[in-house]
Amino acid sequence: MKKAIIIGATSGIGAALYKTLLKHHYRVGITGIDLTVVDAINDRSQKNLFAEFLDSRQGHTAEKIRGMTDRLEGLDLMVFCAGIGHLNLDQNYEVQNAANEINVLAFTEVADHSWRFFEEQGHGHFVSLSSIAGLFGYHKAPAYHAAKSYQINYLESLRQKAFHSGKPIYITDIRPGFVETAMTEGKKKFWPVSADKAAEQIYRHIEQHHDIGYVPGRWWLVAGILNLLPSWLRKRF
Ligand SMILES: NC(=O)c1ccc[n+]([C@@H]2O[C@H](COP(=O)([O-])OP(=O)(O)OC[C@H]3O[C@@H](n4cnc5c(N)ncnc54)[C@H](OP(=O)(O)O)[C@@H]3O)[C@@H](O)[C@H]2O)c1
């Protein structure tokens, strides 16, 4: 039985993904920031699932992962799903930095911990949810777009490390477009998909060890077009 941890999975895409992994016979440890929800999940005593409280802004994320890995008695798959995606119209530093604490600092802590663990173990799979947003800057949410861009490049660097290691270590960058979760509630959405549908597609990308996975797949075309747009056009977004 494969063992997985998902950071940020008591709601949104992460919650849909843990249910998908359970369906496919994984043993899963998940984290959440709402203790009541964490307790409610544990009270249901679902086979092969446990939840733990983790607020990554408080640090100790790697320590928590070590404890969860011991509880699972191993780790094959680590998924970083946590993220904050506020609009920031007045360029408020506090707002930008709160998002950076998760999207940049916690992401880096989890990515580095996972890399070192899988490198020593000789195999493993690190998956992170970046976003189509990482492919362009956007004036209404500068920190979110920049952080997702950081994640995309960081994941590419880890993928190179994995390749040079010669070990079966896989790094998957999941780039969703619009998924119906709390993060996108009340926002205009283009090609939206449900969290369940997104989770099924993410699962397929994981099983096939894809380097990059667009969710849904047609965002691949948008990514290609974005790459070709000149800056005089991009500044009008
Ligand atoms: N929804 C979209 O359209 C979309 C598009 C592109 C990329 N993404 C990315 O997909 C990922 C999941 O997003 P979502 O749509 O599922 O959003 P969501 O419903 O708002 O979920 C955000 C996740 O981040 C976790 N989180 C927030 N603050 C945290 C903290 N301080 N410490 C640890 N975890 C924290 C939450 O944990 P809890 O489980 O406890 O709530 C939750 O699982 C994010 O990285 C997001 O950027 C989403």
The ligand as a Gaussian input file, in Angstrom:
#p B3LYP/6-31G(d) Opt

LIG

0 1
 N       -8.977000      26.925000      -6.914000
 C       -8.338000      27.281000      -8.001000
 O       -8.939000      27.733000      -8.999000
 C       -6.838000      27.148000      -8.078000
 C       -6.216000      27.491000      -9.287000
 C       -4.849000      27.362000      -9.392000
 C       -4.108000      26.919000      -8.322000
 N       -4.707000      26.604000      -7.150000
 C       -3.877000      26.161000      -6.042000
 O       -4.354000      24.957000      -5.516000
 C       -4.047000      24.874000      -4.119000
 C       -5.305000      24.516000      -3.345000
 O       -6.227000      25.589000      -3.507000
 P       -7.816000      25.461000      -3.270000
 O       -8.473000      25.986000      -4.463000
 O       -8.142000      24.117000      -2.771000
 O       -7.981000      26.585000      -2.175000
 P       -8.628000      26.580000      -0.745000
 O       -9.908000      25.841000      -0.781000
 O       -8.630000      28.008000      -0.289000
 O       -7.570000      25.755000       0.057000
 C       -6.355000      26.330000       0.430000
 C       -5.578000      25.290000       1.146000
 O       -4.463000      25.916000       1.790000
 C       -4.414000      25.483000       3.132000
 N       -3.849000      26.538000       3.967000
 C       -4.225000      27.835000       4.011000
 N       -3.491000      28.479000       4.928000
 C       -2.650000      27.560000       5.479000
 C       -1.675000      27.605000       6.505000
 N       -1.418000      28.737000       7.166000
 N       -0.993000      26.489000       6.806000
 C       -1.247000      25.329000       6.157000
 N       -2.176000      25.203000       5.185000
 C       -2.867000      26.320000       4.861000
 C       -5.862000      25.210000       3.502000
 O       -5.870000      24.286000       4.567000
 P       -7.229000      23.698000       5.131000
 O       -7.405000      22.410000       4.417000
 O       -7.067000      23.533000       6.572000
 O       -8.314000      24.686000       4.840000
 C       -6.414000      24.627000       2.222000
 O       -6.204000      23.250000       2.127000
 C       -3.465000      26.235000      -3.741000
 O       -2.062000      26.145000      -3.730000
 C       -3.899000      27.142000      -4.879000
 O       -3.003000      28.216000      -5.067000
 C       -6.076000      26.720000      -6.999000

